[in-house]
Amino acid sequence: MPRHARGFDTEAAFDHLCRRDRRLGTWMKRIGAIAPEPRWRRPFDPVDALARAILYQQLSGKAASTIVGRVETAIGSTRLHHDTLARIDDAALRACGVSGNKALALRDLAARESRGEIPTLRRMSTLHHDEIVAALVPIRGIGRWTVEMMLMFRLGRPDVLPIDDLGIRKGAQRVDKSDAMPTPKELAARGEKWGPYRTYASLYLWRIADFAEGAKTPVKRSQD
């Protein structure tokens, strides 16, 4: 069974995208090379990462970090899994600052893990990224975007294009000097020429959107 490596050759991706898309390539040369994502080399636990993604949703990083810290203290572990989350009831989760909807999402994640429905990191290495999306989006509170961020920033999959992401759509609008942002469907079609390095193209589109909004530092796109 073929295995998917974590990460890809960013120099090859840079050269490929500059050749295939002159407009994007002009921006890429202006911005310069984006270094490989360091998390590609780090081991991580998919269940724990999904639990943290749930807790971070719709909160500032500082607020979410505080809530996660309270949950870790309450369960006596820095590992968020079905066995450790079973140590805390819903009332105690609420006392930590976890909303009712997020508590339900954590319970659903834990139940699915206990039934063996969440692919392990080793299992993910044998799956196409679309198969990973299909396996994880049924979890309550986990949408396609959350899985795509895991695929890009944790698993280093080279050909992921989050077509619903506002920043990427804004970046594509600026590259093409369009009056309106492309629709997700239009962006998917536009991105065909970026394959098999749509992940790397996405990193640049985010940077380009930051330029358009005058951001002094790149916007943080996913949480550790």
PADOPA-573943 format. One record per residue (C-alpha): residue number from 0; x, y, z; residue in three letters. Coordinates in nm, 4 decimals, padded with zeros to 6 digits, m for minus. Layout:
N
[NUM,[X,Y,Z],"ALA"] ...
end
This chain:
224
[0,[00.0000,00.0000,00.0000],"MET"] [1,[00.1596,00.3350,m00.1021],"PRO"] [2,[00.2465,00.5760,00.1761],"ARG"] [3,[00.2219,00.9533,00.1556],"HIS"] [4,[00.5265,01.1399,00.2819],"ALA"] [5,[00.4780,01.4291,00.5207],"ARG"] [6,[00.5936,01.7424,00.3431],"GLY"] [7,[00.7167,01.8128,m00.0064],"PHE"] [8,[00.9969,01.9843,m00.1973],"ASP"] [9,[00.9112,02.3549,m00.1709],"THR"] [10,[01.1821,02.4517,m00.4208],"GLU"] [11,[01.0273,02.2240,m00.6837],"ALA"] [12,[00.6842,02.3633,m00.5942],"ALA"] [13,[00.8102,02.7217,m00.6335],"PHE"] [14,[00.9588,02.6512,m00.9769],"ASP"] [15,[00.6500,02.4615,m01.0925],"HIS"] [16,[00.4048,02.7335,m00.9901],"LEU"] [17,[00.6141,03.0134,m01.1410],"CYS"] [18,[00.6223,02.8250,m01.4708],"ARG"] [19,[00.2541,02.7345,m01.4740],"ARG"] [20,[00.1059,03.0673,m01.3625],"ASP"] [21,[00.2878,03.3860,m01.4615],"ARG"] [22,[00.0609,03.6141,m01.2564],"ARG"] [23,[00.0993,03.4125,m00.9401],"LEU"] [24,[00.4693,03.3641,m01.0159],"GLY"] [25,[00.5260,03.7410,m01.0215],"THR"] [26,[00.3849,03.7673,m00.6711],"TRP"] [27,[00.5811,03.4646,m00.5520],"MET"] [28,[00.9085,03.6166,m00.6705],"LYS"] [29,[00.8201,03.9415,m00.4951],"ARG"] [30,[00.7431,03.7632,m00.1669],"ILE"] [31,[01.0316,03.5177,m00.1912],"GLY"] [32,[01.0510,03.1524,m00.0954],"ALA"] [33,[00.8281,03.0338,00.1885],"ILE"] [34,[01.0182,02.7898,00.4070],"ALA"] [35,[00.8914,02.4361,00.4667],"PRO"] [36,[00.6407,02.4067,00.7510],"GLU"] [37,[00.8332,02.2837,01.0601],"PRO"] [38,[00.5330,02.0866,01.1896],"ARG"] [39,[00.5646,01.8480,00.8947],"TRP"] [40,[00.8467,01.6748,01.0806],"ARG"] [41,[00.6842,01.6623,01.4222],"ARG"] [42,[00.4814,01.3645,01.5426],"PRO"] [43,[00.1283,01.4511,01.6440],"PHE"] [44,[m00.1840,01.2796,01.7648],"ASP"] [45,[m00.4814,01.3285,01.5281],"PRO"] [46,[m00.7462,01.2823,01.8001],"VAL"] [47,[m00.5773,01.5273,02.0352],"ASP"] [48,[m00.5292,01.7741,01.7482],"ALA"] [49,[m00.8971,01.7526,01.6529],"LEU"] [50,[m01.0045,01.8034,02.0142],"ALA"] [51,[m00.7900,02.1145,02.0368],"ARG"] [52,[m00.9225,02.2403,01.7033],"ALA"] [53,[m01.2747,02.2114,01.8461],"ILE"] [54,[m01.1778,02.4045,02.1586],"LEU"] [55,[m01.0046,02.6791,01.9573],"TYR"] [56,[m01.2972,02.7457,01.7252],"GLN"] [57,[m01.4315,03.1034,01.7256],"GLN"] [58,[m01.2004,03.2131,02.0069],"LEU"] [59,[m00.8847,03.4186,02.0268],"SER"] [60,[m00.5704,03.2162,02.0757],"GLY"] [61,[m00.5261,03.3484,02.4311],"LYS"] [62,[m00.8818,03.2667,02.5381],"ALA"] [63,[m00.8687,02.9207,02.3830],"ALA"] [64,[m00.5317,02.8470,02.5419],"SER"] [65,[m00.6740,02.9366,02.8835],"THR"] [66,[m00.9705,02.7030,02.8375],"ILE"] [67,[m00.7508,02.4188,02.7123],"VAL"] [68,[m00.5282,02.4634,03.0168],"GLY"] [69,[m00.8298,02.4369,03.2482],"ARG"] [70,[m00.9475,02.1191,03.0736],"VAL"] [71,[m00.6010,01.9642,03.0982],"GLU"] [72,[m00.5911,02.0410,03.4706],"THR"] [73,[m00.9388,01.8984,03.5237],"ALA"] [74,[m00.8585,01.5696,03.3478],"ILE"] [75,[m00.5040,01.5478,03.4834],"GLY"] [76,[m00.3534,01.5022,03.1377],"SER"] [77,[m00.2232,01.6990,02.8403],"THR"] [78,[m00.3640,01.4288,02.6112],"ARG"] [79,[m00.7233,01.4832,02.5002],"LEU"] [80,[m00.8707,01.1399,02.4202],"HIS"] [81,[m01.1802,00.9367,02.4936],"HIS"] [82,[m01.0208,00.7872,02.8045],"ASP"] [83,[m00.9003,01.1178,02.9515],"THR"] [84,[m01.2119,01.3147,02.8540],"LEU"] [85,[m01.4174,01.0476,03.0313],"ALA"] [86,[m01.2697,01.1779,03.3577],"ARG"] [87,[m01.4747,01.4988,03.3333],"ILE"] [88,[m01.8513,01.5435,03.3093],"ASP"] [89,[m02.0310,01.8058,03.1022],"ASP"] [90,[m02.0908,02.0358,03.3987],"ALA"] [91,[m01.7176,02.0398,03.4727],"ALA"] [92,[m01.6423,02.1069,03.1062],"LEU"] [93,[m01.8782,02.4046,03.1188],"ARG"] [94,[m01.7009,02.5250,03.4314],"ALA"] [95,[m01.3766,02.5239,03.2296],"CYS"] [96,[m01.5377,02.7580,02.9779],"GLY"] [97,[m01.6297,02.4974,02.7149],"VAL"] [98,[m01.9605,02.5789,02.5427],"SER"] [99,[m02.2413,02.3254,02.5236],"GLY"] [100,[m02.1920,02.2739,02.1511],"ASN"] [101,[m01.8195,02.2185,02.1943],"LYS"] [102,[m01.8807,01.9720,02.4757],"ALA"] [103,[m02.1118,01.7747,02.2458],"LEU"] [104,[m01.8445,01.7830,01.9740],"ALA"] [105,[m01.5791,01.6535,02.2148],"LEU"] [106,[m01.8114,01.3722,02.3232],"ARG"] [107,[m01.8787,01.2773,01.9621],"ASP"] [108,[m01.5053,01.2766,01.8827],"LEU"] [109,[m01.4359,01.0595,02.1877],"ALA"] [110,[m01.7131,00.8146,02.0994],"ALA"] [111,[m01.5882,00.7804,01.7430],"ARG"] [112,[m01.2328,00.7268,01.8647],"GLU"] [113,[m01.3474,00.4545,02.1037],"SER"] [114,[m01.5166,00.2794,01.8098],"ARG"] [115,[m01.1982,00.2971,01.6029],"GLY"] [116,[m01.3443,00.5409,01.3487],"GLU"] [117,[m01.0647,00.8015,01.3649],"ILE"] [118,[m00.7658,00.7091,01.1445],"PRO"] [119,[m00.4328,00.6950,01.3241],"THR"] [120,[m00.1355,00.8901,01.1913],"LEU"] [121,[00.0017,00.5673,01.0442],"ARG"] [122,[m00.3314,00.4933,00.8775],"ARG"] [123,[m00.3523,00.8474,00.7398],"MET"] [124,[m00.0194,00.7965,00.5664],"SER"] [125,[m00.1891,00.5381,00.3427],"THR"] [126,[m00.4952,00.7514,00.2601],"LEU"] [127,[m00.5505,01.0112,m00.0111],"HIS"] [128,[m00.6298,01.3512,00.1359],"HIS"] [129,[m00.9897,01.3300,00.0128],"ASP"] [130,[m01.0276,01.0027,00.2057],"GLU"] [131,[m00.9037,01.1737,00.5226],"ILE"] [132,[m01.1567,01.4530,00.4729],"VAL"] [133,[m01.4345,01.1971,00.4251],"ALA"] [134,[m01.3307,01.0133,00.7436],"ALA"] [135,[m01.3197,01.3224,00.9659],"LEU"] [136,[m01.5945,01.5623,00.8565],"VAL"] [137,[m01.8726,01.3433,01.0047],"PRO"] [138,[m01.7379,01.4373,01.3507],"ILE"] [139,[m01.9591,01.6995,01.5118],"ARG"] [140,[m01.7879,02.0392,01.5027],"GLY"] [141,[m01.5269,01.9342,01.2452],"ILE"] [142,[m01.5714,02.0903,00.9027],"GLY"] [143,[m01.3771,02.0502,00.5825],"ARG"] [144,[m01.1651,02.3603,00.6520],"TRP"] [145,[m01.0415,02.2194,00.9841],"THR"] [146,[m00.9350,01.8964,00.8161],"VAL"] [147,[m00.7706,02.0875,00.5313],"GLU"] [148,[m00.5599,02.2824,00.7833],"MET"] [149,[m00.4460,01.9523,00.9343],"MET"] [150,[m00.3636,01.8187,00.5899],"LEU"] [151,[m00.1618,02.1275,00.4985],"MET"] [152,[00.0124,02.2230,00.8209],"PHE"] [153,[00.0452,01.8901,01.0025],"ARG"] [154,[00.0542,01.6234,00.7335],"LEU"] [155,[00.2280,01.8320,00.4672],"GLY"] [156,[00.0059,01.7161,00.1850],"ARG"] [157,[00.1154,01.9052,m00.1287],"PRO"] [158,[m00.2080,01.9399,m00.3245],"ASP"] [159,[m00.4760,02.0863,m00.0954],"VAL"] [160,[m00.6711,02.3977,m00.1961],"LEU"] [161,[m00.9229,02.5242,00.0639],"PRO"] [162,[m01.1652,02.6785,m00.1850],"ILE"] [163,[m01.3996,02.8133,00.0845],"ASP"] [164,[m01.1260,03.0054,00.2659],"ASP"] [165,[m01.1858,03.3791,00.2467],"LEU"] [166,[m00.8172,03.4687,00.2578],"GLY"] [167,[m00.7307,03.2409,m00.0329],"ILE"] [168,[m01.0179,03.3792,m00.2379],"ARG"] [169,[m00.9030,03.7346,m00.1625],"LYS"] [170,[m00.5497,03.6456,m00.2655],"GLY"] [171,[m00.6694,03.4972,m00.5943],"ALA"] [172,[m00.8755,03.8104,m00.6588],"GLN"] [173,[m00.5679,04.0265,m00.6158],"ARG"] [174,[m00.3503,03.8024,m00.8339],"VAL"] [175,[m00.6012,03.8251,m01.1168],"ASP"] [176,[m00.6872,04.1941,m01.0524],"LYS"] [177,[m01.0564,04.1031,m01.0473],"SER"] [178,[m01.3422,04.3215,m00.9301],"ASP"] [179,[m01.4865,04.0396,m00.7208],"ALA"] [180,[m01.3525,03.7391,m00.5328],"MET"] [181,[m01.3812,03.4109,m00.7216],"PRO"] [182,[m01.6533,03.1777,m00.6019],"THR"] [183,[m01.5329,02.8504,m00.4513],"PRO"] [184,[m01.6225,02.6756,m00.7772],"LYS"] [185,[m01.4319,02.9327,m00.9812],"GLU"] [186,[m01.1326,02.9050,m00.7495],"LEU"] [187,[m01.1302,02.5261,m00.7861],"ALA"] [188,[m01.1198,02.5660,m01.1644],"ALA"] [189,[m00.8575,02.8406,m01.1409],"ARG"] [190,[m00.6439,02.6181,m00.9212],"GLY"] [191,[m00.6276,02.3283,m01.1649],"GLU"] [192,[m00.3049,02.4641,m01.3110],"LYS"] [193,[m00.1440,02.4768,m00.9655],"TRP"] [194,[m00.1597,02.1021,m00.9146],"GLY"] [195,[00.0155,01.9028,m00.7779],"PRO"] [196,[00.1266,02.1896,m00.5500],"TYR"] [197,[m00.1991,02.3621,m00.4597],"ARG"] [198,[m00.0963,02.3676,m00.0933],"THR"] [199,[00.2057,02.5839,m00.1733],"TYR"] [200,[m00.0035,02.8084,m00.3959],"ALA"] [201,[m00.2448,02.8501,m00.1036],"SER"] [202,[00.0356,02.9648,00.1263],"LEU"] [203,[00.1177,03.2406,m00.1214],"TYR"] [204,[m00.2442,03.3404,m00.1737],"LEU"] [205,[m00.2764,03.3927,00.2021],"TRP"] [206,[00.0368,03.6106,00.1996],"ARG"] [207,[m00.0977,03.8076,m00.0963],"ILE"] [208,[m00.4255,03.8651,00.0878],"ALA"] [209,[m00.2246,03.9907,00.3871],"ASP"] [210,[m00.0460,04.2360,00.1570],"PHE"] [211,[m00.3813,04.3591,00.0291],"ALA"] [212,[m00.5021,04.4252,00.3838],"GLU"] [213,[m00.1775,04.5885,00.4938],"GLY"] [214,[m00.1004,04.3238,00.7544],"ALA"] [215,[00.2469,04.3721,00.9000],"LYS"] [216,[00.2834,04.0047,00.9848],"THR"] [217,[00.1195,03.7001,00.8221],"PRO"] [218,[m00.2146,03.6087,00.9720],"VAL"] [219,[m00.2027,03.2874,01.1764],"LYS"] [220,[m00.4091,03.0312,00.9854],"ARG"] [221,[m00.4173,02.7339,01.2225],"SER"] [222,[m00.3427,02.6575,01.5840],"GLN"] [223,[m00.0726,02.4338,01.7249],"ASP"] 
end
